[in-house]
Structures are given as structure tokens and as C-alpha cells.
Amino acid sequence: MAHTYSARSRAIEPFHVMALLARANELQAAGHDVIHLEIGEPDFTTAAPIVAAGQAALAAGHTRYTAARGLPALREAIAGFYGQRYGLSIDPERILITPGGSGALLLASSLLVDPGKHWLLADPGYPCNRHFLRLVEGGAQLVPVGPEVNYQLTADLVDRYWDKDTVGALVASPANPTGTVLGRDELAGLSRATRERHGHLVVDEIYHGLTYGMDAPSVLEVDDSAFVLNSFSKYFGMTGWRLGWLVAPPGAVADLEKLAQNLYISAPSMAQHAALACFQPETLAIFEERRAEFARRRDYLLPALRELGFRIAVEPQGAFYLYADISAFGGDAFAFCRHFLETEHLAFTPGLDFGRHLAGHHVRFAYTQSLPRLEEAVQRIARGLRSWQG
């Protein structure tokens, strides 16, 4: 008998890159040297002080549930970080510790979106955002954006696309896949535009800390009522520990806590104890060294790709991605990615994973490999372009 699964599960699309990743792993298992520029995960392992703190927490028996909102000491440490890095005074009571940034997005979408309602999202953007909205029976209204608006929603676009079913806007700064950053004035404009319509502004600040030649402002500098999603995965290098946080307005905390209790009870306790080490000066120094290394990688790969004919219209200011227009080479992005994987054993991501707007003409490169590996990747790209166009 054929089973009918939920419309919800059918509507959520898989990552297109996973098919390429599976093939990349096959090639690797067969002995080929595959260069991975497809996955949004730093190549550095978790910093030693964090690992040591995690091991000490396990040895001390910190393996039980924590409160749903997270360890008080960790919430206080995050509040202290907002003070140190942004000059903001954030009450630790407003901070909820979540299982990854995804847990924060699950809480925010569950709280703010009723069935049939939607948020405005930039297209291209991180695909899970729209899938979480579908999960709570809401939706994403994808707004096509390009280099002329830095691939970001603007107050004008909010004005133009807002309709009777819109209840908020979700933006990311720095953004995946484009690496662009929203300045204070742009954040203030988005805040004004959503507030005028009695909507909510949700800002993904998961790549904060990974900015180059500048620091990204937090939306909380201009709008204390915004919801902020953040994560220990990117700047703090704790991807597999599954830890993030949500900063919410005071009036939302009780309802969010109730959702957290029901959805996941608490974030992983060992990870929370380990994360306390993130805010020590010696650990922050490691993160800053890694930030400088990512800047060097960007500064190598960006001009190298442009020289080969890729159009990267906006220099990314953050994250670790280059979103490149491949129109000059013809063909569709998935076939283009497949060609490089099969002929040059080089993996990168087709634009189809990030939305619909000109997606077939774009690919994303993650500069999450060492400089020598990136230099080798550029040689392979140059050779692969010759065989693609030949």
C-alpha cells in the first residue's frame, strides 16, 4: 500500500548540492583528490579552549538537561559579549540558548507566523529559512534582489512587496550566499518599514564576526524590538556542537520559553558548558586569527575568479562565500557544477539551492579551504573552463 506523507514534507525541497556532495564523496572514496568548496562549514576544528571546556564539563557530570532558556552563565556571557562588541546593554533574560541557529529560527517562526501568513525574504538567500516557514504552515514571499541593492531587502522593497498576509521580514547580515552586509541606516530603514505595518523584523546575524575590513552592526543598535538569530557555528567554529541563540523583546520571552520546552526541552548541556570558553580573551584571539585568514582567502579568490570571467558584482564584506554569475560561460548552473566535479574533482554549489531569481546563472564558492588548496582550485577552474567551452 502506498503511503501518503504530509504536504508539508513534500513541499520542502532537498539541497541540490547534496546530490553533488554524494558524487564528490564517491569520487573521493575511489581515490580522487576532491577539493570541497561547496559546504558552508569552516575548515578549522573547534578551538582548543572550547574542546577542553567541553571535556571538563563531561568529566564533571554536566550531562543533564538545562533550563529551556539555557545556562544562566552562558546567557550572561552572551549579554557581556554584546556589551563588549556592540556597546549594547542586553538583559540576559532576553536571550534563549537554542540547538543551533536553526533552533532559533524554529522558535521565531513558530512564535510569529500563523498558517497562511508569510515573511518577506531576499532571493537569493539561505534555503532553510523558507522551509522553516513552510513547516509552521506559513510561507516565504521571495523578493528578487540583485547587485543594485547589495542582494538585500530594502525599505523600498518592503513597501513594494508587503501585502495583507505579510507579517514580517527576515534578513541576513552578512548574508549567505552573497556575503553582503546591512549598514545601520539600512537596518533602521527596514525596522521603520516593518514597524509601520505592525510587522516583525527578524535578523540572521549568524555570520557576525566573520567580516573583513569592517564590523557588521547589530540590528539591536537601531531596533530593540527586533528578533536576532545567532549561532556558535561560524565565527565560534562549533558547527557539530549544535548551539545557537535568540535575542527577543522582553514581552516575547515567556511564549518562546514555552515553545522551547515543548520543541526540544533544552539545547545540549555539554555544548553550553563548552561555549562558556568562547568569550575568554585567548579564545577570542584564535577567532580573530581565523577571521584574518578568511580575509586573505577572499582577497585571493575574488580577483582570481573575476580574472577567469566570473562576474561577482558586489565584493562580499562577510561570511565565507563568493556568489558568482556564470552567464559568460553559458549553460545551466547544475550542469556547470557537475562538469567541474566530474572533470576536475572540484565541488561548488549551484545557485538553485538559494532561490529562484537568476538561480540557474549563479554558483556559490565557499572559501573554507587553505590558500594552497584555493590556488590548486583556481588552476582546476581555469582548466575546466577550457574543456567546458571546448
C-alpha positions, 0 to 999 in steps of 0.5 A: 500500500502506498503511503501518503506523507504530509504536504508539508514534507513534500513541499520542502525541497532537498539541497541540490548540492547534496546530490553533488556532495554524494558524487564528490564523496564517491569520487573521493572514496575511489581515490580522487583528490576532491577539493570541497568548496561547496559546504558552508562549514569552516575548515578549522576544528573547534578551538582548543579552549572550547574542546577542553571546556567541553571535556571538563564539563563531561568529566564533571557530570554536566550531562543533564538537561538545562533550563529551556532558556539555557545556562544562566552563565552562558546567557550572561556571557552572551549579554557581556559579549554584546556589551563588549562588541556592540556597546549594547546593554542586553538583559540576559533574560532576553536571550534563549540558548537554542540547538543551533541557529536553526533552533532559533529560527524554529522558535521565531517562526513558530512564535510569529507566523500563523498558517497562511501568513508569510515573511518577506525574504531576499532571493537569493538567500539561505534555503532553510529559512523558507522551509522553516516557514513552510513547516509552521504552515506559513510561507516565504514571499521571495523578493528578487534582489540583485547587485543594485541593492547589495542582494538585500531587502530594502525599505523600498522593497518592503513597501513594494512587496508587503501585502495583507498576509505579510507579517514580517521580514527576515534578513541576513547580515552578512548574508549567505550566499552573497556575503553582503552586509546591512549598514545601520541606516539600512537596518533602521530603514527596514525596522521603520518599514516593518514597524509601520505595518505592525510587522516583525523584523527578524535578523540572521546575524549568524555570520557576525564576526566573520567580516573583513575590513569592517564590523557588521552592526547589530540590528539591536543598535537601531531596533530593540524590538527586533528578533536576532538569530545567532549561532556558535557555528561560524565565527565560534567554529562549533558547527557539530556542537549544535548551539545557537541563540535568540535575542527577543523583546522582553514581552516575547520571552515567556511564549518562546520559553514555552515553545522551547520546552515543548520543541526540544526541552533544552539545547545540549548541556555539554555544548553550553558548558563548552561555549562558556570558553568562547568569550575568554580573551585567548579564545577570542584571539584564535577567532580573530586569527581565523577571521584574518585568514578568511580575509586573505582567502577572499582577497585571493579568490575574488580577483582570481575568479573575476580574472577567469570571467566570473562576474561577482558584482558586489565584493562580499564584506562577510561570511565565507562565500563568493556568489558568482554569475556564470552567464559568460560561460553559458549553460545551466548552473547544475550542469556547470557544477557537475562538469567541474566535479566530474572533470576536475574533482572540484565541488561548488554549489549551484545557485538553485539551492538559494532561490529562484531569481537568476538561480540557474546563472549563479554558483556559490564558492565557499572559501573554507579551504587553505590558500594552497588548496584555493590556488590548486582550485583556481588552476582546476577552474581555469582548466575546466573552463577550457574543456567546458567551452571546448 
